[in-house]
């Protein structure tokens, strides 16, 4: 008898050792752990303050139950935030193992089986995934407390002792304050089946056994038990409402307006294997081998209500594989909920029956049956195979984050924190790019404000709520919606007081540069700081809702008090002593033990057959994966594999797909790649490759591939032709010919003027002295006019730096109504050269746009298009406009040693060559093409980017398609302009116009702009 609770103690020891040694390597790399750490930091600083200003434009933490976060903050008082995080994780493991023990004891009435369930729970793949991949501590704690509450609920209904009711309500209260979704859905999937089983046991006691219970007998007992059911149900509903009352009030006052964000648990698992693996196969794990037995036991009469619950959970956990979950939940709930929670609950519900089967197989009736029929060798083989598969799933799940990282490498936040704390940098908002969930850890270490965040239910800005994007920092993974949302923040940062961007992903660098941002400095942790000049600091008083002292006090006192009450109530009646006592009877006095007398032969055969079917399915899946891994079995697969390897920067693997007899060594291949740069080489993400065999003769083939790349600036579509050769059953690509272009000179010398701004010359924390404040460079705007096409308004013109200092230019256009009220305001984004030398000018275009997809019925393109925008829905026709030009001192990114040579100019096309005459590589070259009418007035300004870089003393050809502008309706020059621009003075040279009889235009002008990725 003593061995049973020894099993629980052993399970606790194994669980603490296994998970305790692993969380230091996994927990900080999970999806949600650092987000919960951020919430804990809030309570650590302001326990009785609900408003959190550091994310978005501020939000209230009363939108998420606080108990777990408050517990972490309490622990953090002793050892810091990460100490609180790790201690909370270990506490969750202890609660889960002991909760599974008590839940299994309630179901089976056998302490040995319950101890076996506790042991299985330590390495359950669902637990490992929830803790070590997802970091969902509130969900895990809420589920664990619910498992503790179920036996008390059962005992109250069956025996009527009030101490069970008090324990149940105390534990339910702590569950509610930990995670609100768990008790709400737990009512349906756990509590109702428990109540039904308790009534069933009462009926069985009256009738002399479960088999003698019929519907009428069950109904009679149910009617007599209604008092106990109501005595538990009504207070439970009161607890759910009252304990987190501020949450419900906040949900009513600030309903969630966020559009549904795609989640892998809603995918079709047959089509998206990765989602099926993470959200279905891993949570079920080795349990899949024994589903027939689990359903067989749960659909017995005593467990019938649990059987129905398990079937519904299993069905909902299939996500979008079938239409049934969408039909059952409804469209709205299906798109909001993450359906992996149902698979987690189903696997937790199945563990007691798996433990029962394991116990029976190792030391019960099935052992004797198995040994007599199949012998000891087969018995050991099956048992060893099960435990091997069970442990393999646990280890595989825990190591999945290592082989397929979901987060970037860990970032040293100290340099960023120091930067924000110095020189009043925290007086502006900041944004992180490429940080993953580590952005929450940065926020927890500083009081500076960010426009981004990682709790999308708290968003209120329509620029964010109208997009299915989790965070701006990983916007590149969401294509149109992600980069489209980010572009609006980059183009008009003054709207959000956004001044600093910390970039950990160079993918965003071109978008930042051509949107008017400039590199400030490279921190010692490798993070590049970008700055936008001319952004006003945050006001001293930020808007926030009027705080309710009563609700803040309630939020800070009631949830911790609920945990304290649950702890004291359980200790008061000796619950802990029951868990850890060494003397436990073979059957718990509160539950009905099940007598095991063999298994029916059909069920035994079905279980074996199912196990072999699952095993065969896994072998078939492995075979399919192996066949797909034969990447050179056909010309199409070889081409696809080559592009994938290059896209993931696996250059050694990419070289292995090239013909080994072509004479291109790995060193030469890597050298040729290293000297190539540009939009495609360094800033593109492969979206699709569609190879098609054009011809095949013997061991040779020609493949034409349609390749599509997504870059931060444009979508690049190419058609590439590759010749392949077959050698030894494998197909290899023939290397493409090398670029023969060579610079004319070996040694190049260049002299130029450089600029430097000291900033503050005095080392002081006081405000800048007036003698250290440089005046803004003077800029003038010329030839402005408004254009309208399809109810879309734009302002085009020319801006000139007329000062002796280089200027960082920001241009703002305003559309005004007849009475002078502002109808629209927007900045010139990428269609402007922002860094202008003294006397230099640039064309510009301000395209007024609204927040995309603010209306739910608006259609969204299926693919990413950087030029996509949302037209303004103006309340009235604009009657006037204004262009505001602002210049700030610029000291870098002033590279101007590019020359343009036009080769061919027709009404449809423009082709030429860009020459790099300087000593810096022009990583990305931008061509600003201005179109003019016959009177020399601007009609349109467009922007194009070259795909490849222009190396030092080399050239790069280009070919552009010229647009049809006949649909444009232009206001007469200067009409409606509140500040009519002056004509070009004689001292300044007007832009050189190239005549061309185009479609709707008569002249063009081409301006060259360059981004230098690695300046020297």
N, C-alpha and C positions, 0 to 999 in steps of 0.2 A: 504493500500500500504506500509506503514511503517513496517508492520509485516514481509515482505519478507526479507529485509536486517537485521532485527532483528533476523531472523532465521540464517543468516550467522554469525552475532555476537555471537549468542547463540552457534552455532556449534564451533566457534573458542574458546569460553570459555570452553565448554565441552571438546573439543579436548586437549586443553592445560592442563586442570585439570586432565583429565583421563590419558593421556600419560605422562604428566609431573610428576605425582605422581608415575607412574609405572616404568619409565626408570631407576630410581635409584636402583631398585631391579632386573631389567631384562637385561638392555643394556650390562652390562659388561659380562654377561653369554651367550651372543649370539655368533654365529659362526664368524662373520666378524668384529664386532665393534672395537675390540682391534687391529685388523690388520690395519684398517683405522687410529686408534690412533697412531700406529707405523709410518705410512707414515706422519701423521701430525707432529710427533716429528722430523722427518727428515727435513721438511720444517722449523720447528721452529729453528733448529740449523743451517741449510745450505739452505737458501731459493734459492740461485742461484747456487747450486751444485747438479748435477743430480746423481752422483755416491753414492751409499749406500753400505758400506763395511760390515755392521753388520750381514747380512744374506748370507748363502751359501758362495761362495768365492767372493761376491760382485755382485751387479747388479745395473742397472740404473732405477730410478723411472720414467723415461720417458716412461715406459711401461704401465702406467695407468694414465688416465686424472687427473689433479691435483686439480681442483677447490675446491672440497669439502674438501680435505686434507689441502689445503692452507687456506681455511676459518676457519677450526678447529685450525690451527696453529695461525692464526690471533687472534681468540678469546682466545687462550691459553696464549697469551701475557698478557692478563688482569687477568686471574684467574687460569692458569695451564691447562694441557692437558685434564683432565677429565671435567673441566669446558667447554672447547671447544667442547668436545664430546657431552655433554648434551645439550649445547646451539644449536649445529648443529642439533641435533635430534629434538628439539622443533621447530627450523626454518623449518625443513623438514615437520613437522606436519602442520604448518601454510601454507606453500606453497601447500601442498597436498589438504587441505580443500578448500582453495581459488581457487586452480586450478580446483578441481572437480566442484565447484560452477560455474565457468566461462564456463567450458566444457559443463555442463548440460544446462546452459543458452543458449549456442550456439545451442544445439540440439533441445531444446523444446521451446525456446523463452518465457518461463514463469518463472519469478523470484521466484514465490512460489515453483515451482517444483525444481528449482535450489537450493533454500534454504533447501528444504527437502533432496536433494542429498548431500548437505554439512553436514547435520545432520547425515545421514546414513554413510557418509564417516568417521566420527569420530570413529565409532565402527565397521568399516568394518573388517572382519576377515582376509582378505588379507593384509590390512595395518598393523594390529596387528602382523601378522606372519612376514611380511617383516621387521618390526622395532624391535619387541620384541623377536623374535626367531632367525632371520637371521642377524639382524644388518646391513642390506644392505643400508647404507645411500646414497652412490653415485647413486645407482639405483633408490631409492625413490626420491631424489632431481631431478635427470634427468627426471623421469616420471612427476613429479609435474611441472617442468618448461615447459615440452612439452605440458601439459594440458593448461598452460597459453598461449602458443604460438598458439594453434589451433584456438581460436576465432579471433586472429589477422590475421592469414592466410585466414580464411573464409571471414573476412571483406575486406581484400585487393582484393581478387578475385571478390567479389560481388560489391564493391563500387569503387575500384580503387584509394582510398585516400592513398597517399604515407606515411602518418603517420602510417597507419596499417602495411605497408610493413616494415618500419623501426622498429616498435615494434616487428613484427614477427621475423625479422632477428636477432635483439638483443637478444630475448629470445632463439632462436635456437642456437645462439652462446654460450650462457651460458649453454644450455643443452649439447652441444658438449663437453665443457670443464668439465662438471660434470661426464658424463658417455657416452663413445663413442658408446656403443651398442644401447642405447636408441634412438638416432636420426636416426641411420642407419636402424634399424628395424622399428622405428617410421615412416619413410618415407613410408614404405609399409603398415603398419597396422593402422596408424592414419592420416598421412598427406595426402596420396593419397585419402582415403575416404572423408576427409574434402574438398579437392579440388573438388572431384566429387559431393559432396552435394552442394557446392557453385554454380557450373555450373548448377546443377539440379534446384536450386532455381531461377537462372537467366532465365532458360528456362521456368520454371513455371510462372514467372512474365510476360514473353512474351505471353504465351499460355493461361493465365488466370487461372492457377491452375496446381497442380502437376499431376493430373489424365489426363490432356490433353497433357502431354509431351510424345512424342514418340521418337524412336531412331533417326529419321531424325532431329527432332527439337533439341534434345540434341547435336547431332553432329554439327549442325550449330552454336549453342552457344559456343560449345567447341572450334571450329575453331576461333571464334571471341575473345575468352578468352586466346588464346595461348600466346599472348604477356604478359599478367599478370602472367600466369603460368610460363613462361620462366623467367620473371623478378624476380620471387621468387625462382624458382628451381635452376637456375644457381648460384646465390649468395649463396644459401644454400650449394650446393656442394663445392663451394670455401671455405666457412666457415668451413665445415667439414674437409677439407684438410689443410687449412692454420692455423687455430687456434691451432690445436694440431699437427703441422707439425713435431716436434721432435718425436712424437709417431710413425708416419708413417715411418719416416726415421729409427728409432730404430727397428721397426718391420721388415723392409727390411734387415737391417744389422744383426739383431739377431733373425731370425725366431724361433718360438716356436718349440722345439724338444721334448717336454714332451709327453710321450705316454698318451692316454686318461685315465683319472682317473674315476672309476665307480662313478655314482651319482644316487641317488634314483629316480630322476625325469625321468630317462631312464628305470626304471623297468617296469615290467608288473604289473599293479596295482591290477589285479585280483589274482595274485600269491603272491605279497608282499603287505600285507594290510597296514603295517606301512608307506610304500612309498605312497600308494594311499591316506592315511589319510593326510599326511603332504603336499603332492604336488598336490593334487586334491580336496579332500573333504574340507579341511580347507580354501584354497583360494576362492573356490566357496561359501562355507558356506550356508547361507539361500537363496542365489541367485538360488540354484539348484531347489528350490520349484517353481520358476517362469520362468524357461527357455522357456516354450512355448510362454508366453507373450513377453518375451524379444526378441526372434527370430521373432515372429510375427510382432512386431513393427519395428525391424531393417530390415526386408525384405519387408517393404512397399517401395513404389517407391522412396520417398525422401531419405530414409536411406539405399538404396540398397547396396551401396558400403561399408557402415559400416556393413551391414549384412554379406556380403561376407568375410570381414575381421574378424568379430567375429566367423564365422563358421571355418575359417582357424586357428585362435588362439585356439579355443576349441579343434580342432582336434590335433594340435601340442602339446597341453597341456596334452594329454593322454599318452605321453611318449612311452614306449615300449609295451603298452597294445595291440596295433595294429601295423602292419608293415607300415602303411601309413606315420607316421612322419619320419621314416627312409628313405622311398622312396622319400618323398618331399624334405627333407633337404640334402640327400646324406649321405653316410657313415661317411665321415670326419666331417661334420658339426654336425651330430647327436651325435657323440662321444665327441665333444668338448663343445657344448652348454649345458647349464643347462636349461632343458625344462620347469621348473616351471615358468620362466619369461613369457611364453606365457599364462599360466593360470592366472598369476597376471594381465597381460594386458587385458585378456578377462573379468575378474571380474570388472576391473576398467571401461571398456567400457560398461558393463551391468548396472552399478550403476544408470546412468541417467534414464534409462527406468524403473528400479525398483522404483526410486523416483517418476516417473510419475504415476506408478501404485498405489503407496502408497497414493499420493496426490488425485488421482481419487477415491480411496477407502474411504479415510477419509473425503474429502470435495468436491468431484466432482460428476460426473455423475454416477460412479459405486456405490457410497454410496446410491443414490436413488434407483437404480436398486436392490441392495442387500437388502435394507430395505423393499422394496415392495414385494420381492419374498421370503425372508427367515426370515425376522424379525430382530429386534434389538439385540436379545440375540445371534443369530448365527453370526451377524455382529461383536459384541464385542468379541465373542469367537475366530473367525478367526483372527481378528486384534491383540488380546492379544497373541494368539499363535504365530503369525509371529514375533512380537516384542520380545516375550520371547525367541524364537529360535534365533533371530538375536543377542540379548545380550548374550545368552548362548554361542554361537559360539565365540564371542569376549572374554568372560571370560575364556572359555575352552582353547582357543588358547594361551592366555597370561599365563595361569597357567600350560600349558603343560611342560614348562621347569622346573617347580617345581616338578611335579610328575615323569617326565622322563628326568632327567638332561642330558644335552649334554656336560657338562663341569665338571671337578673335583671341589671339594670345593676350594673356593678362597684362594690363597696362599699369605702370607705376603712376599713380595719380598725384603724387606729391608735387612734381613740377607744375602741373596744371593748377592745383590748389594754391600754390605759392603765387602763380601768375595772377589768379583771380583776386587774391588778397592784397596784392600790391598796387600802388598807384591808382587806387579807386576803380580798378577794373570791374569790381562787382556792382558798380553803379549802372551797368548795362546788362542786358540779357545775353546769354551765350547759347550755342548749339554745338552738339557733338555729332560727328559723322564717322561711322565705322567702329563704334565702341561696343555694339551689342548691348547686352543687359548690364554691362559695366558702367553705363551712364548713370544707373541708379546709385552705384557705389561712389561715383564722383559727386553726385548731388548730396549724398549723405555726409560728405566731408567739407562742404562749403555752404555758405548761405547765399551764394550768388544764384540768380534766377535763370531758368532755361525756358525757351519757347516750346521745347519738346518734353516728353515724359513717357512713362511706361505703364500707365493705367488708363487705357483708352476710354473706359466708362466715365471718367471724370472730365473729358474734354468738353469744351463749350465753343471754341473757335470753329466757325463753319469751314475754314480752310482745312481743318483736320477731320471734323465730324462727317464731312461730305465725301471722304475718301476711305476706302477699305485698306488703310495703312496702319500698322501697329505703331511705328515710330518713324520720325523723319530721318533718324540716323541710319536706318537700313532701307531707305527709300528706293535704292537701285534694284532691290529684289521685287518691287511691286510695279516696275515698269511705268506705264502711263500715269497711274494714280500716285505712285510714290514720287517720281521725279517731277511730275506736274505740281504736286503740292509743295515740294521743296523749292521749285522755281519761284513760286509766289512769295515765299519768305525771303529768298535771296534778292528778288527784284525790288521789293518795297520793304527793306528791313526797318526803316524808320517808323513804320506803322507799329512794330512790335518792340522798338528800342533794342533791336538785335545788332550788336556791334562785333562780337567775337565768335569765331567758329574754330573748333578744335577738330582737325581732320586726321583720322587714322587710316584712311583709304584714299589713295591717290586717284581713284576713279572719279572722284568729285572735283578734283583740282581744276580741270578745264572749265567746268560749269561755273565754279566760283570765280575764276579769273575773268571770263567773258561776261559775267553778270556784274562786274564792277568791284569785286573784292580783291584785296591785295595781301600778299604774304607779309606777315609781321615778323615772325621769328620761328625757328625750329627749336623746340624744347629738348632737353637732354634725354627725354624718354622717347624721342623720335616723333612726337606729335607736332604737326605743323599748325601754327596759329595764323588764321586769316582775319583780317580786319576790314570793316567798311567805314570809311571816313564820313564825317558829317552827320552821324547819327546822334540825336540828342539823348542825354542820360535819362534814366527813369525818374519820374517825379517823386518827391518825398513821400507823398501819400498816394498809394495805389488803390484803385477801387476794389472793394470787397463787400460781401453782404454783411448786414448788421448782425453781430454775433448774439446768440442767445446764451446768457450765462447759465440758465437752468439746464439747457440741453448739453452744453459743454461740461457742466458738472456731472450730469447724468452719464455722459459718455465716458468720463474719466473715472467714475466711481462704481457704477453698477456692473459692468463686465468683470472687472477684477474681483468685485464682491461675489459674483456668481461662482467664479472659480474657487474662491475661498470657502464659500458655503458648501460646494460640492466636495471639496477636500475634507472639511470638518465633518460633514454628515457621513461620509464613507468611513472615516476614521472612527467616528463616534460609535458606529455599530459594528466595528471590527472587520471591515471589508478587507483591509490589508492583511490582517491576521489570517483570514481565510485563504488568501492567495498564497501566502508563504508558509503556512503551517505544514509541518512534516507529517502530521497524522490526518489523513483525509480518507473518509470511507470510500469504498469502491464505487458507490453510487451517491451522487449529491442528493440530499434530502428534499431539495426543491424540484427535482426533475425526474422524468420517467426514463429509466434505463431501458435500452433496447436489447432484446435477447437475440443473438445471432445463431442461426441453425442452418448454415449453408446457403447457397445461392442456387436459384433455379437454373437448370441447364441451358435454356434458351438465352437467359441473361448472361450467363458465363460465356457462352459462345459468341453472343453479340459483342460483349466487351472485348474479347480477344480479336474478333474480326475488325471491330472499329479501330483498335490499336494498330493492327497491321495496315489498315487502310490509311490511317494518318501517317504511319511510317512510310508507306509507299508514296503517299502524296508529297511528303518531304523529300524523298529520294527523287521523285519526278521533278520537283521544283529545283533541286540541286542540279539535276541533269540539264534542265532548261537554262539555268544560270550559267552552267559550264558551256553549253552550246553558244549562248550569247557572248561568252567570254572569248570565243574563237574569233577574234576581231579581224583576222586576215583570211577568213574562209572564202570571201568573195570580194570583187573589186569595190562594191558599194560599202561593205563593212570596213574595208581597209581605209577608204577615204574618210568615212565617218569617224573612225578611230583616230586618224591623224589629226583632224580638226579638233576633236575633243582633247587630245593630249596637248596640243598647242594652246587651246583655250585655258586649260588648267595649269599652264606653265610647266608641264612635264616634258621638258625638251629632250631629255635622254630617251624617253619612251617614244616621242615623236620621231626622233632620228632612227629608231629601230624599225619604223614603218617605211623608211626610204630604202631603195634598192642598194643592198650591200656591195654590189659590183659596180656601182656608179662612180666610186672613187671619192665620195664625199665623207671625210672623216668626221667623227663627233666634234673634235676641236674646231674644225673649220665650220661646221654647221652652227655651233654655238657662237663662234666669232661673227658669222654673218648675221645671226639674230641680234647680237648685242649692239651692232652698229645701226640697226634699223629701229626707228622710233616713230611716233606719230599717233594719230587718233586710233587707228586700228591695232597697232602693235602694243600699245600700252594702256589704252583706256576703253577697250571694247569688250563686250561680253557676247559670246556666241549664243544666238537665240535658236537657230535652226540650220540644218544642213540637209539638203535633199539631193543626194547623188543619183545619177541615172546613167546607165551604160549606153554609150552611143555606138560603140563598135567593139567587137571582140574577135580576135583571130589567133588561134593557137594559145600561146602563153602570154599574149599581149592584149591589152584592153585600153579603151579610152572612156573616161568618165567625165560627164559634165555635171558640175555641182552648183546648185542654187544656194548661196550662202547669205545668211542674214545676221547682221551684228547690231546690237544695241549699244550705243555710246551715250554719254551724258549730253551730247550736243545734237546728235542726229542719228537716224537709222541708216545703216549702210547695207545695201544689197548688192551682191556681186555674183557674177557668173564666171566660174573658174573651170578650166579644162585641165585634166590630169591624165597623163599616160602612166599605165601600170604594167608590171611584168610579174609573172608567176614563177616562183622558184621554190621547189620542194613542197608544193602544196599550199604555199602562202603567197599572197599578193602584196607587192611592194610598189610604192610610188616612185617615179623617176624624179630626181631633184629638178627644180625649176632653174632656168639659166640665171646667172648672176648679173647684177647691174654693172655695166662697164664704165659708168661715169666716174671720172677721176678729176680731182681738183687741179687747176692749172699750175699751182705753186705749192712747194713743200712748206715754205715758211711764210706766214702771213703776219703782218704788223698793222695795228690799227690804233689810232689815237682818238679819244673822244672825251667829252665833258661828263664828269660824274657829279652827283649831288648828294648832300648829306644834311640832315636836320638834327641838331643836338637835342631838340625838345627842351626839357628843363636843364638849364645850365647850373642851377643851384641844387645841391642834394638836400631836399627838404620834402616833408609831407604836406606842406602848406600848398595852397592853390598857386598855379603858375603865375609868375610875375609878368606884368604886361610887356616888359621888354623881350620876353622869351616867346611871346605869342606872335607868330608870323601872320601877316595879313593873307587873306585868301587870294589866289591868282584870279585875275579878271578874265572872264570868258564872255563872248558875245554869241548870240544866236541869230542866224540869217536865214532868209528864204523859207520861212515856216508856212505851212498850209495844212488844212484838214482834208482828209480823204474819207470817203464813205463807200463801202461795198457790202451789200447784203446786210444792212443795218449794223455794220461793224465800223467803228470810227478809229482812225489813226491820225497822228500828227507826224509829219516828216519835215526835215529841214537840215540845216548845217550849223554846227557849233564850232567856234574858233577860240583858241587860247591866245589872247592878245597881250599876255603878260610875259615877263622875263623869267618866270618860274615855271617848271613843269606842273601840270594840273591834273588832278584826279577828278574827273567830271561826273557829276550826277545830274541827269536831266529829268524833270518832272513835267508832265503835261496835265492840263486841267481843262475839262469841258464844263461850260457854264450855261445856265438857263437864261431866258430872256430877262429875268429879274436879277441876274447876277449870282444866283445860288449855284453852288458846286454840284454838278451832276456826276462827275467821275474824276478820278485822279489816279495816275499810274506813272511808273518810271520807265525810262528806256532801259531795257535789259541787255540782251546780247547784241542788239542791232545798234551798236555805238562803240567806238574806240574810246575807252574810258581814260586811258593814260595819254595825255597830249603833251608834246614838247612845246617850248615857247614858239609861238607863231604857227603851230600845227592845228589843222582842223579835221573834222570828221563828220560824215553824214550820220543821221540818227533817225530812228522811228520809234514812236511811242504808240503801242497798240493797246487800246483800252480794253480791259477784260474783266469779267466778273469771276466770282468764286465758282469753279467748275462743279457741276452736278449738285448744286445746292438744292435743286428741286428733285425730288425722288424719282419723277417720271423721266428725267433727262437721260438720254441714251449715252452709253460709254463705248468708245472704240474698243475693239478686241485686241489691238496691238498697240505698242508704244509709239507715239509720234511726238517728238519734242516741240513741233510747231503747233500742236493741238492747243486750243484755247477756248474759253467760254465767252461768247459775245455778251456785251452789256445789254440789259433790258432797261432802257432809259425811260424815266417817267414822262419826259417831254423832249422835243427836238432841241438840240443844243443851238444856242444863238451866238455864242462867243467861245473863245478858247484862249489859253495862256500857256506859255512855255517858260519854266523856271530853270535856270542854269546855276549850278553851284560848283565851285572849284575848291579843291583842297590841295595842299602841297603833296607832290609825288616825288619820290626819290629812287624808285626801282621799277622794274618791268617797263622800261622805256626803250626796249630794243627796236631799232628802226632801220637796220641795214638790209632791207629787203627791196628788191627791184622787180617790177612787173613788166613783162614783155607780152604784148598782145600779138598773137599769130594770125588768128582768123576771127572775124567779127561779122556775123550774119544776123538777120532778124530773128533767127531761132537759137543760135548758139554763139558762145564766146569761148575761145580756146587760146591758150598762151602758156607762158612759163614764168615761174617765180624763181628768182635768183637770190641766193643768200650771199651777200658780199661781206658779211661781218665775221666775227670769230665766236659766235654762239650758235648752237643748233636751234633752229626754229621748230620746236616740237609740234605745235599745231598752228597752221596758218589759216587765218580767217580773211575772206574776201568780202568787203562791204560794197555792194553794187547799187549805185543810185541811178534812178531812171528819171529823165527830164522830158518835158514837152517841147514843142517847137520854139517857145519863147524862153527856153532855158529855166523854167520853173520846175521844182521837184515834183515828181508824181509818186514815187515809191522808193523804198530802200529795203534791200534784201541782204541776207547773210548766208554765205556758203563756207564750208570748211574742207580743206584738203585732207585726204585720207592718210597720207604719209608725211613724215617730217622733211624739212629741207636742211640737210647737213651743211656744215661750214664749207663755203666756196663751192657749193653744188647747186643744182637746180631741180625743180620739180614741175612737170607739166600738169595742166589742168584743163578741163573741158566742162562748161556749164550750159545748161538749158535756160534760155531767156524766157520769161513768162509772157502771158497775154494779159495786158493791162487795160483792155478796152472796156472792162466792166467797172472800172474805177470812176467815181464821181468826185471831182476835186473842187473845193471852194476856190474862188478867185484868190490870187496872192494877197495875203495879209487881211483878207476879209474876216471880220469877227475877232481879230487878234487884239486883246486888250492893250498889249504893249507891242506895237508894230516894230518888227526888227529893222535895223538899218540896212542899207544896201552895202555891198562889199566896198570898203574904202579902197582908195587907190594903193595904200601902203600894203594891203593884203592881196594875195593872189587868189583869185576865184578858182574853184576846182576845174581841172582840165576835163572838158567834155569830149567824148568820142561820138561822132555822128553815126547813126544807124537807123534805117527805116524799119523800126520795130513795130510790134503789134500794140499800138496804143502809146508809144513813146518814140522820141526822135533822137535822144542822146542818152549816153550812159557815162558813168564815172566809176572807177574801181579804186577802192582804198584797201591797202594791205595792213593787216594787224597780225601780230604773232605772239604766241605764248611760249615762253622758254621754260621747259619743265625743270631743268637742272641748271640754273644760272651759275656762271663762273665769275 
